[in-house]
């Protein structure tokens, strides 16, 4: 994993770094620390990352200024902050986890487990259910797409295509696997290439040759993987 720590307090950044190295061991490829928003933004634009560990108060500057840019990228973002009251807003913007300061190694390890393990993202306190937006890069700015406007997601290599209720299609930098982690409370992985909002399903269709399809309320037809059919049908009914 390639990880960036964005934290203005050197003592805390070093502690996070020590814990990260101890937890991840050989799985850690690179670990960098930056203490200002501007430098962090430049680093993010010019380097390949898997995870950003972000404080929300950086020398008096608001970490949310970086957050909207970060969550539109291909990597996951975890907040490490003393401002517990900002947790709900952070989850709404699509962070994977929020760690309250002070924290211990076990709590940081749990967050890393959530990065590595899709199943564990169905969090014990329902935190993942608070996501309200997906941030996308568009015309040199970041646009927030309300989750309620998202019908389904299609994998497109390392990117994904977001299909919206208004008929538009938007490109997202996160992979299908990463979006599955964020959207697991509302969307189901019905096929290796599709995530679908189950509330939009009108009918499940069985065609000759063991071909399964989901028809949406707007008439769109999406394939269901053979290995997923029984599970999806059970959840739909």
N, C-alpha and C positions, 0 to 999 in steps of 0.2 A: 504494500500500500504506500502511496505517496500522500503525505499528510502535511497540512499547513496549520500552524497555531497562530491565531491573531489575538494577541493579549498584550496590554500595555504594562502590566506589572511583571517585571523580570522574574521575581521569586516564584510567582504562580506559574509563569510560562515554563520555567525550569522544572517545576514539580510535575506539570502535565507531561513534559517531555520525558522525564524519568519513568513515570508510570506507563506511558505509551510504549517506550522501548521494552520495558519489563513484560508488558501484556502481549505485545505483538511479536517480539523476538525476530526471527528470520523473515517473518511476513512483512516487516517494515522495510521498504525500499529507500524512502527518503523522509526526513522530518525537518521542516523549516519553521522558523519563528519570525514574525513581523509584528511590530508594535504600533503601527499607524494605519489608518484606513487607506490613505492614498497609495502607500507602498504595497499594501495587501491587494488592492484593486489591480495595480500594475502586475504584480506577481501572478495573480489568478489569470489575467489575460494572456500571459506569456509562458505558462507552465502547465503540464498535465498533472491533474490531481485526482485523488480518490475521495478525499475527505478534508473538510475545513472545520477546525475547532475554533469557534468565534465567541469572543466576549462582546457584550452589547454596549459597554461604556469604555471607550478608548480615549484617554486623556480629555474627557469631557465631550468627545464626539459620539454621535449615536451610531451604534453598530448596525441599526436597521438600514442605514444608508448603504452599507455593504451587503446586507442580507438579501435584498431584492435582486441584486446582481448575482449573488452566490447561488441562490436557489434556482436560477434559470440555467445554471451550468450542468455539466454531465455528472459532477460529483455530489455526494451528500454533504449536508451541513449539520453540525451538532453545536448547539449553544451551550457555553459554560459561563454562567452569570449569577450574580447575587440578586438580580432583579426578578424575583419569582413572579411578580405581577405581570411580567411581560411574556410569560410562558405561553399563554393562550394565543396571543398575537403571533408569536414566533411559529407555533404549530400551524396556525391559519395560513402562514406564508410558505409552508412546506418544508420545515426543518425535520430531520429524522428523530431528533431527541433534544431534550432540554435538561441540562445538568445544573442543579442549584449549588452555588457556593455557600458554605464549604462542602467539599465532597471527598470521598475516599476512593481507593483503587477499585473496590468492588463495583461502585457506581459507574466508573469510567469503563470498566471491563464489560458491564452490561450494555453500555452504549455501543461499544465495538462489536459485541455479539449481534446487535441489531443491524449493524452495517453488513455483517457477513452472512446472517441467517434470515431469510425472508420470513420463515414461520414465526420467529420471535417478535416480529414487528407488530403482531396483534397484541398490543400492550395490555398489561394487567389493569391499567387505569383508564383505558380508552383514549389515550392521548392522541393516537393517530387519527381518531375520528374528528379531530378539530380542524383538519386541513380544509381551507376554503378556497385557495387559489393555487394555480400553477403559473409560475413566472416564465415567460418566454422572451427571448431577445428578438426585437423587431425594429428595423430601421434605426439602428444605433441607440435604442432605448429598451427598457424592460417593460413589458406589458403583462398585467395580471389577468389570467383567465379564471373566472369563477368556476369552481368544480361543478356547480349546478348546471352549467352550460356545456359540460363535457358528456358526450354520448359514449364514445369508445376510443380506444387507443390502438394504433397499429404499429408494430415494430418495423423500423426502416434501417436495418444495420445497427450502427452504434447510436442512432437517433430514434425518435418516435414521431408519429404523426397523430395529432390530436384532432378528432372529428367533433364538431360542435353543433349545438341545436340549431344555429342559424344557417347551417350548411357550409360554413367555412372550415378550412383545414389549416392547422398551424403546425410548424415543426418545433420539436422540443429537443434540447441537447441531451436529456437524460435517456438512458436505455430503457427498454420495456421492463427489465428486471428491477431497476431502481424505482420506476414509477409504480410497479406492483407493490413494492414495500410501502410506499407512501399512500397508495389508494386502496389498500387491502380491505378496508372496512366497507367500501361501497362497490368496488369493482372486482370482478372475478376473471382469472386467467382461463379463458375458455378454449384457448388454442395457443400453440407456441408463438404465434404472431399477434395475438389480440388480447386486450383487456376490455371487458364490457361491463357497463353499468346494468346490473340485473333488473333494476326497476324499469328499464326501457324495453325489456323483452315482451313481445306480443305473443309469440308462438315459437315452439321448438319443432322443427321439421325433420323427419326421417326420410331419406331418399334411398333408392335402390343402391346396393353396393356398400351398405353401412356408411353412408354419408349423412352427416348431421349438420343442421344449420339452425341459426337463431334469427328469427325475423323480428326486427325492431318495430316500434310503434310508428316510425316514419317510413316504413317499408324497406329499409336497408336489410340486406341478407349478409350474415357473417358466419363463416364456418366454425363448427365446434370440433375440436380434436376427438378422435375415437376414444382415447384414454380418459377424456374429460367428460364424455357424454353423460354417464350415469350420475356423476357427482353434480353436474350442472343441472340436469333434469330434476334431481332430488331437491336442490336448493330453489329452483324456480317454482316448483309446486309447493 
